[in-house]
């Protein structure tokens, strides 16, 4: 098992971008989030052979959407593979990351331009990082529909936006 990187570094430098996703500067993570600056992120949706999605429940220590259900893994700096290792303990690079879509920065995304990737079919096992993730679970699309409808506040804004705008595209890609 590879050693884990720290969960997050408040002084890590992020690219700051304009409304067209062009880099205009850099600032530490804490400043980007505190000042609500536009920046970039990546999210990965992992699916299994049965079409279920693996979702993570974000740690309560997270500075955005603490305790909410979210994509399988997420992070900044266009480092999807790094996030798979840091959050899920998954270091096998044999499965390709398939680009799905890009979400525009908005309040729902935490002011992030988010590149979304799909990965799978994959069943794990995962070694969840407790500094990043409280729990993880496999969920069917029908269950996700129901849970978001019943308790939208239990889900990170980016996941709600992604699911509402790109559900059909995701389902077509994981079946």
C-alpha positions as CSV (number, residue, x, y, z in Angstrom):
1,X,0.0,0.0,0.0
2,X,1.3,3.4,-0.9
3,X,1.6,6.1,1.8
4,X,-1.1,8.7,1.7
5,X,-0.5,12.4,1.0
6,X,-1.9,14.8,3.6
7,X,-5.7,15.3,3.2
8,X,-5.3,18.9,2.1
9,X,-2.8,21.7,2.5
10,X,-4.4,25.1,3.2
11,X,-1.3,26.7,1.6
12,X,-1.5,24.7,-1.6
13,X,-1.5,27.0,-4.6
14,X,-4.5,27.0,-6.8
15,X,-4.9,28.7,-10.2
16,X,-7.4,31.5,-10.1
17,X,-9.4,31.8,-13.3
18,X,-11.7,34.3,-15.0
19,X,-15.3,33.6,-16.1
20,X,-14.0,32.0,-19.3
21,X,-11.7,29.6,-17.3
22,X,-8.5,31.4,-18.2
23,X,-5.8,31.5,-15.6
24,X,-5.3,35.0,-14.2
25,X,-3.2,34.3,-11.1
26,X,-2.6,32.0,-8.2
27,X,-3.4,32.0,-4.5
28,X,-3.4,29.6,-1.6
29,X,-6.4,27.3,-1.1
30,X,-7.5,29.1,2.1
31,X,-7.5,32.4,0.3
32,X,-9.3,31.1,-2.9
33,X,-12.1,29.6,-0.8
34,X,-12.3,32.5,1.7
35,X,-12.4,35.1,-1.0
36,X,-14.8,33.0,-3.2
37,X,-12.4,33.1,-6.2
38,X,-13.1,31.1,-9.4
39,X,-10.8,28.1,-9.7
40,X,-10.6,24.6,-11.2
41,X,-11.4,21.1,-9.9
42,X,-11.7,17.5,-11.1
43,X,-14.3,15.0,-10.1
44,X,-14.4,11.3,-10.8
45,X,-17.5,9.1,-10.8
46,X,-16.6,5.5,-10.4
47,X,-19.1,2.9,-11.5
48,X,-19.3,-0.9,-11.1
49,X,-20.3,-3.5,-13.6
50,X,-23.9,-3.3,-12.5
51,X,-24.2,0.4,-13.2
52,X,-24.0,1.5,-9.6
53,X,-22.0,4.7,-8.7
54,X,-19.6,4.9,-5.8
55,X,-20.3,8.0,-3.7
56,X,-18.3,9.4,-0.8
57,X,-19.6,11.3,2.2
58,X,-17.2,14.2,2.7
59,X,-15.4,14.6,6.0
60,X,-16.8,17.1,8.5
61,X,-13.3,18.7,8.4
62,X,-13.8,19.8,4.7
63,X,-14.1,23.5,4.1
64,X,-16.8,23.2,1.5
65,X,-19.9,20.9,1.7
66,X,-18.8,19.1,4.9
67,X,-20.7,15.9,5.6
68,X,-22.4,15.9,2.2
69,X,-22.5,13.1,-0.3
70,X,-20.4,13.8,-3.4
71,X,-18.7,12.3,-6.4
72,X,-16.5,9.2,-5.9
73,X,-13.5,11.5,-5.5
74,X,-12.8,15.2,-6.2
75,X,-9.9,17.6,-5.9
76,X,-8.1,20.6,-7.4
77,X,-5.2,21.0,-9.8
78,X,-6.5,18.7,-12.6
79,X,-5.2,15.7,-10.7
80,X,-7.9,13.1,-11.0
81,X,-5.6,10.1,-10.6
82,X,-3.9,11.7,-7.6
83,X,-7.3,12.1,-6.0
84,X,-8.2,8.5,-6.6
85,X,-5.1,7.5,-4.6
86,X,-5.5,10.1,-1.9
87,X,-9.2,9.6,-1.2
88,X,-10.0,6.1,-2.3
89,X,-6.6,4.4,-2.0
90,X,-6.9,3.3,-5.6
91,X,-3.5,3.4,-7.4
92,X,-4.2,1.1,-10.4
93,X,-3.8,3.2,-13.5
94,X,-4.9,0.4,-15.9
95,X,-8.5,1.7,-16.3
96,X,-8.8,4.9,-18.3
97,X,-10.4,8.0,-17.0
98,X,-13.1,8.9,-19.5
99,X,-13.9,12.6,-19.8
100,X,-17.6,13.2,-19.5
101,X,-18.3,16.9,-19.3
102,X,-17.2,20.2,-17.7
103,X,-19.3,22.1,-15.3
104,X,-19.1,25.9,-15.4
105,X,-18.2,27.7,-12.2
106,X,-21.3,28.6,-10.1
107,X,-22.4,28.8,-6.5
108,X,-23.5,25.1,-6.8
109,X,-20.0,24.0,-7.8
110,X,-18.3,26.1,-5.1
111,X,-17.1,28.5,-7.8
112,X,-15.2,25.7,-9.5
113,X,-14.9,24.9,-13.2
114,X,-15.2,21.1,-12.8
115,X,-13.9,18.6,-15.3
116,X,-15.9,15.4,-14.7
117,X,-14.4,11.9,-15.5
118,X,-16.0,8.5,-15.4
119,X,-14.0,5.4,-14.4
120,X,-15.0,1.8,-14.5
121,X,-16.3,-0.7,-14.4
122,X,-14.6,-1.2,-11.1
123,X,-15.7,-2.8,-7.9
124,X,-12.9,-1.8,-5.6
125,X,-11.8,-2.6,-3.0
126,X,-11.2,0.9,-1.7
127,X,-9.1,2.1,1.2
128,X,-11.0,5.2,2.2
129,X,-9.0,8.1,3.7
130,X,-10.8,9.1,6.9
131,X,-9.3,12.6,6.8
132,X,-11.2,13.1,3.4
133,X,-14.2,10.7,3.6
134,X,-16.5,9.8,6.4
135,X,-18.0,6.8,4.5
136,X,-18.6,5.5,1.0
137,X,-21.3,3.5,-0.6
138,X,-22.5,2.0,-3.9
139,X,-25.8,3.5,-5.1
140,X,-28.1,2.8,-8.0
141,X,-29.2,5.7,-10.2
142,X,-32.8,5.1,-9.0
143,X,-31.7,5.4,-5.3
144,X,-29.7,8.5,-6.1
145,X,-32.8,10.1,-7.8
146,X,-34.9,9.4,-4.7
147,X,-32.3,10.5,-2.1
148,X,-31.6,13.8,-3.9
149,X,-35.3,14.5,-4.2
150,X,-35.9,13.7,-0.5
151,X,-32.8,15.4,1.0
152,X,-31.1,17.7,-1.5
153,X,-29.1,19.4,1.3
154,X,-27.4,16.1,2.0
155,X,-25.6,16.2,-1.4
156,X,-22.8,18.5,-2.5
157,X,-24.0,21.2,-4.9
158,X,-21.7,20.0,-7.7
159,X,-23.1,16.5,-7.5
160,X,-26.7,17.7,-7.6
161,X,-26.0,19.9,-10.6
162,X,-24.1,17.2,-12.4
163,X,-26.9,14.7,-11.8
164,X,-29.7,17.1,-12.8
165,X,-28.0,18.2,-16.0
166,X,-26.1,15.1,-17.2
167,X,-27.9,12.1,-15.7
168,X,-28.9,10.7,-19.1
169,X,-25.3,11.1,-20.4
170,X,-23.9,9.4,-17.3
171,X,-26.3,6.5,-17.5
172,X,-25.6,5.9,-21.2
173,X,-21.9,5.9,-20.4
174,X,-22.0,3.3,-17.5
175,X,-24.3,0.7,-19.0
